[in-house]
Structures are given as C-alpha cells and as structure tokens.
C-alpha cells in the first residue's frame, strides 16, 4: 500500500486542530513550537493543500483541513481502542455464535433449543430475529452462522441452504384463568364461543391449525392474530383469549404466563429446523446443537 504522508505528521496536525493552535498543541505534546509547526507543514506539503489558516490569535481548519480532520478522528479514535482490543483478545478468548431466529418461532422454544451451548465458556451469543426469507439472505452472506426456524428453506438454485431437523412438539390449547372453565366445557366446540388467539399465516403451524379446525368442524372465534409468538402468549395471558402453544414448553409456559392447559390439539405438531449455509456443518457449537437434538 503506497503512503504519501506520515501518520506522525497527521497526529501532530490532529492535536493542533483539537487544541486550536500550535502553541497549545506543543504544550500538550511537550515539544517545541517550531517542531510542531514544521511537522504540520510537512503534512500539508505531502497532501498538497493548506490544512490550517490564521483566525484571530489561533488557527482554524480550511475545507481541506476539515476533510483531513474527519479522517484523523476516525484513525486516532480507533488507535485509542487498540490496547483494550488486544487485551481482550489475549486475555479472554471467546466463542462467537451468530443465530438468526425466525420471528414466528416461540421464544421459549428457542431458549430450549439453544440450551446445549449456553454453558460454553466465554460464549458470545448474537441473536437476530427477522423474517424467514431475510434470515436466509443473511445466512448466504455469512452474516449468520445458523438459522433456527419452523420450516425448511424452499428450493432455490441461487441460495445454498441445508436444513436439519431439531425435532417437533405437539400443540396444546392454553387459557388464562378467566377463560379456562368456558374453554374446557364442550371442547373443542367451545373455541367457537370463547375468544381465540392464533398465529398469523406467516407462521408455518397456522396451516395445520386451520386444517385441525376443519376436521373438528369448529369455526373459531378469532379475536387476534400475531406474528410474534411472545406477543400472542402475553395477550393471551392477560385475558384476551385462548391460544395454542408447543407442549415442549408446557412447564415454562404455565410458570411464566400463569395460564392453564385446556386440552391437546390432537394431530398438530410444530416443527423446528436448524439451517446452515454449508452441507457439512463446520461451527463446533452448531455441531453440538445437532448432536443434542439427536
């Protein structure tokens, strides 16, 4: 890389600009005024532009000087961070896992699926929630190590993505205490009378729920639809309606949301997938997640 100027000269210029004059900069640097002035003039000569101009008893930046100052600020602010970055790298090596989470995937399920890696020493877990298609794009660009979702990626010749099943969970119906008795009475026909909350069609399990209603000859009294599973449970727990959820998290659901299990949703399951960009899983923590699921 060619370099037409000295970073030492740039540093002296940066201090002069910060201090508003060569005398004050020389005092801060513990150097002679003439030496600092010479270094700044050398920088101007190498760049081919005047960077400072007199203003009253001090100096101000020219347009070229303002441009140089913006760059110098970035350079020396990064330099000030260097000792900490090096100390952290040497003293505390970390294991980074960037996980994309499909927005329809239940958050309590996500915590359960990631449990096998949660006790990894010096783990740095980065969780990014987004729509499924956007997560696949980030995975293809290697911004993510893995995606957790409720479906496999669709066939796409321009996108290499490989899915692995992490298992499934049967669904059940849950209700806040205020609706529990009414929901239990004559279930599942009761779902046409009590208020019901459902995931939107954005979530893979919604199709299977609609098919279940059709089999049961039930027209649900739907009062709310949610893309985000945590919101669905929060509104359900507050008394807004009865809702379906994965039985895998039954204990956590009852403890956290203070709801009661009404009945199983027979024949309906929610599926969980781990998706990676390479056919052979390379990341050691991703391998651990797959091994635990088996």
C-alpha positions in Angstrom: 0.0 0.0 0.0 1.5 3.3 -1.1 1.7 6.1 1.5 2.4 9.7 0.6 2.2 11.1 4.1 3.4 10.3 7.7 1.0 9.2 10.3 3.2 11.0 12.8 2.7 14.3 10.9 -1.1 13.6 10.8 -1.1 13.1 14.6 0.6 16.4 15.2 -1.9 18.1 12.9 -4.8 16.4 14.8 -3.5 17.7 18.1 -3.1 21.2 16.7 -6.6 21.2 15.4 -8.0 19.8 18.7 -6.1 22.5 20.7 -6.9 25.3 18.3 -3.3 26.5 17.9 0.3 25.3 17.6 1.4 26.7 21.0 -1.2 24.9 22.9 -0.5 21.7 20.9 3.2 22.0 21.6 2.5 22.3 25.4 0.3 19.2 25.3 2.9 17.3 23.4 5.8 18.6 25.4 7.6 19.7 22.2 9.0 22.9 20.8 6.6 25.1 18.9 8.9 25.2 15.9 9.0 21.4 15.8 5.2 21.0 15.8 4.8 23.7 13.2 7.3 22.0 10.9 5.5 18.7 11.2 2.2 20.2 10.2 3.8 22.0 7.2 5.3 18.6 6.2 1.8 17.1 6.2 0.4 20.0 4.1 3.3 19.6 1.6 2.7 15.9 1.2 -1.0 16.3 0.7 -0.7 19.4 -1.5 -3.2 21.5 0.4 -3.2 24.0 3.3 -5.0 22.5 6.3 -4.9 25.4 8.7 -5.4 29.2 8.4 -5.0 32.0 10.9 -8.1 33.2 12.7 -7.6 35.9 15.4 -4.9 34.6 17.7 -5.4 31.0 16.8 -5.8 28.7 13.8 -8.9 27.2 12.1 -9.4 24.4 9.6 -9.6 25.0 5.9 -12.0 22.9 3.9 -9.2 20.5 3.2 -8.3 20.6 6.8 -11.9 19.7 7.8 -11.8 16.7 5.5 -8.4 15.6 6.9 -9.7 16.1 10.5 -12.7 13.8 9.9 -10.3 11.0 8.8 -7.8 11.7 11.6 -10.6 11.5 14.2 -11.5 8.0 13.0 -7.9 6.9 12.8 -6.9 8.0 16.2 -10.1 7.1 18.0 -9.6 3.5 16.7 -6.0 3.7 17.8 -7.1 4.6 21.3 -9.2 1.5 21.4 -6.3 -0.8 20.3 -4.9 -1.6 23.7 -8.3 -2.8 25.0 -9.0 -4.8 21.9 -5.6 -6.6 22.2 -6.1 -7.2 26.0 -9.5 -8.7 25.4 -8.2 -10.9 22.5 -5.3 -12.3 24.5 -6.9 -12.4 28.0 -10.4 -13.7 27.2 -10.8 -15.7 24.0 -14.5 -16.0 23.1 -16.6 -18.4 21.0 -19.0 -16.4 18.8 -22.3 -17.9 17.6 -24.5 -15.7 15.4 -28.0 -17.1 15.3 -30.9 -16.0 13.2 -34.3 -16.6 14.7 -37.4 -16.8 12.6 -39.9 -14.3 14.0 -42.7 -16.9 14.2 -40.6 -19.4 16.3 -41.7 -19.5 20.0 -39.1 -17.7 22.1 -39.3 -20.3 25.0 -38.6 -23.0 22.4 -35.6 -21.0 21.1 -34.1 -21.0 24.6 -34.7 -24.7 24.9 -33.1 -25.4 21.5 -30.0 -23.3 22.4 -29.6 -24.8 25.9 -26.9 -27.3 24.8 -24.5 -24.4 24.1 -25.4 -21.9 26.9 -22.8 -23.1 29.3 -19.9 -22.8 26.8 -17.0 -20.9 28.4 -16.7 -17.3 27.1 -19.7 -17.7 24.8 -20.6 -14.6 22.8 -24.2 -15.3 21.5 -25.6 -12.9 18.9 -29.3 -13.4 18.3 -31.0 -11.7 15.4 -34.8 -12.0 14.9 -36.2 -11.3 11.4 -38.5 -12.7 8.7 -37.5 -16.1 7.4 -36.5 -15.0 3.9 -34.4 -12.2 5.2 -32.6 -14.5 7.5 -31.8 -16.9 4.7 -30.2 -14.0 2.8 -28.1 -13.1 5.8 -27.0 -16.7 6.1 -26.0 -16.8 2.5 -23.8 -13.7 3.0 -22.3 -15.4 6.1 -23.6 -12.8 8.5 -25.1 -15.6 10.4 -23.7 -19.0 11.5 -27.1 -20.7 11.7 -30.8 -20.0 11.4 -33.5 -21.5 13.7 -36.9 -21.7 12.0 -40.2 -23.5 12.0 -39.8 -24.7 8.4 -37.2 -25.8 5.8 -36.0 -23.4 3.2 -37.8 -23.6 -0.2 -35.8 -24.9 -3.2 -33.7 -22.1 -4.6 -30.9 -22.7 -7.1 -29.4 -19.3 -6.2 -29.3 -20.0 -2.4 -27.4 -22.9 -0.9 -29.1 -23.7 2.4 -29.2 -27.0 4.2 -31.7 -27.8 6.9 -31.5 -30.3 9.8 -34.5 -31.3 11.9 -34.2 -30.4 15.6 -37.4 -32.3 16.4 -41.0 -31.3 16.9 -43.6 -30.7 19.6 -47.3 -31.5 19.9 -49.5 -28.4 20.3 -52.0 -27.9 23.1 -54.5 -25.2 24.0 -53.9 -22.9 26.9 -56.2 -20.4 28.6 -55.9 -17.6 31.3 -57.8 -18.5 34.5 -60.7 -16.2 33.5 -61.4 -18.3 30.4 -60.3 -21.8 31.5 -63.7 -23.1 32.6 -65.5 -21.9 29.5 -62.8 -23.3 27.2 -62.9 -26.7 28.9 -66.6 -27.0 28.6 -67.6 -28.9 25.4 -64.0 -28.6 24.0 -63.2 -28.1 21.1 -66.7 -26.7 20.2 -66.1 -24.1 22.9 -63.5 -22.5 20.7 -66.3 -21.1 18.6 -67.6 -19.2 21.7 -64.6 -18.2 23.7 -62.1 -15.6 22.2 -59.3 -17.3 20.4 -55.8 -16.0 19.5 -53.8 -17.5 16.6 -50.5 -17.1 14.9 -50.8 -15.4 11.5 -50.4 -17.3 8.3 -46.8 -16.1 8.4 -46.2 -18.9 10.8 -45.8 -22.4 9.4 -48.1 -24.1 12.0 -51.1 -21.9 11.2 -51.9 -24.0 8.1 -52.0 -27.2 10.3 -54.2 -25.4 12.9 -56.7 -24.3 10.2 -56.8 -27.9 9.0 -57.5 -29.1 12.6 -60.4 -26.6 12.9 -61.8 -28.0 9.7 -61.5 -31.6 10.9 -63.2 -30.7 14.2 -66.0 -28.8 12.4 -65.2 -25.7 14.5 -65.3 -22.1 13.4 -63.0 -20.4 15.9 -64.0 -17.1 17.4 -60.7 -15.4 16.4 -60.1 -12.0 18.1 -56.4 -11.6 17.4 -53.6 -12.9 15.2 -49.9 -12.4 15.9 -46.7 -12.9 14.0 -44.7 -12.8 17.2 -45.3 -15.8 19.5 -44.3 -14.0 22.6 -46.9 -11.3 22.0 -49.5 -13.9 21.4 -48.8 -15.5 24.8 -48.6 -12.2 26.5 -52.0 -11.0 25.3 -53.5 -14.5 25.9 -52.2 -14.5 29.5 -53.7 -11.0 30.1 -57.2 -12.5 29.4 -57.6 -11.6 25.7 -58.1 -15.2 24.6 -57.3 -18.9 24.5 -54.3 -19.8 22.4 -52.2 -22.8 21.1 -48.6 -23.4 22.1 -46.0 -26.1 21.9 -46.3 -28.7 24.8 -42.5 -28.8 24.8 -42.5 -25.7 26.9 -45.6 -26.6 29.0 -43.9 -26.1 32.4 -42.2 -22.8 31.5 -45.4 -21.5 29.9 -47.5 -22.2 33.0 -44.9 -20.8 35.3 -44.1 -17.6 33.3 -47.6 -16.7 32.0 -49.8 -18.2 34.8 -52.1 -20.0 32.3 -53.6 -23.5 32.4 -53.5 -26.3 29.8 -57.0 -26.8 28.4 -56.6 -29.8 26.1 -54.2 -31.2 23.5 -54.6 -30.1 19.9 -54.6 -33.7 18.6 -52.6 -34.4 15.5 -51.0 -30.9 15.2 -47.3 -30.5 15.7 -44.8 -27.6 15.4 -41.5 -28.5 13.7 -38.1 -26.9 14.4 -35.2 -26.7 12.0 -31.6 -25.7 12.1 -30.4 -24.2 8.8 -26.8 -23.7 7.7 -25.1 -22.4 4.6 -22.7 -25.4 4.1 -23.5 -29.0 3.5 -21.0 -30.1 6.2 -21.6 -28.3 9.5 -18.3 -26.6 10.5 -19.1 -24.5 13.6 -18.4 -26.6 16.7 -21.4 -25.1 18.6 -23.7 -25.8 15.7 -22.5 -29.4 15.7 -23.3 -29.5 19.4 -26.9 -28.3 18.8 -27.4 -31.0 16.2 -25.9 -33.7 18.4 -28.1 -32.7 21.3 -31.2 -32.9 19.1 -30.4 -36.4 18.1 
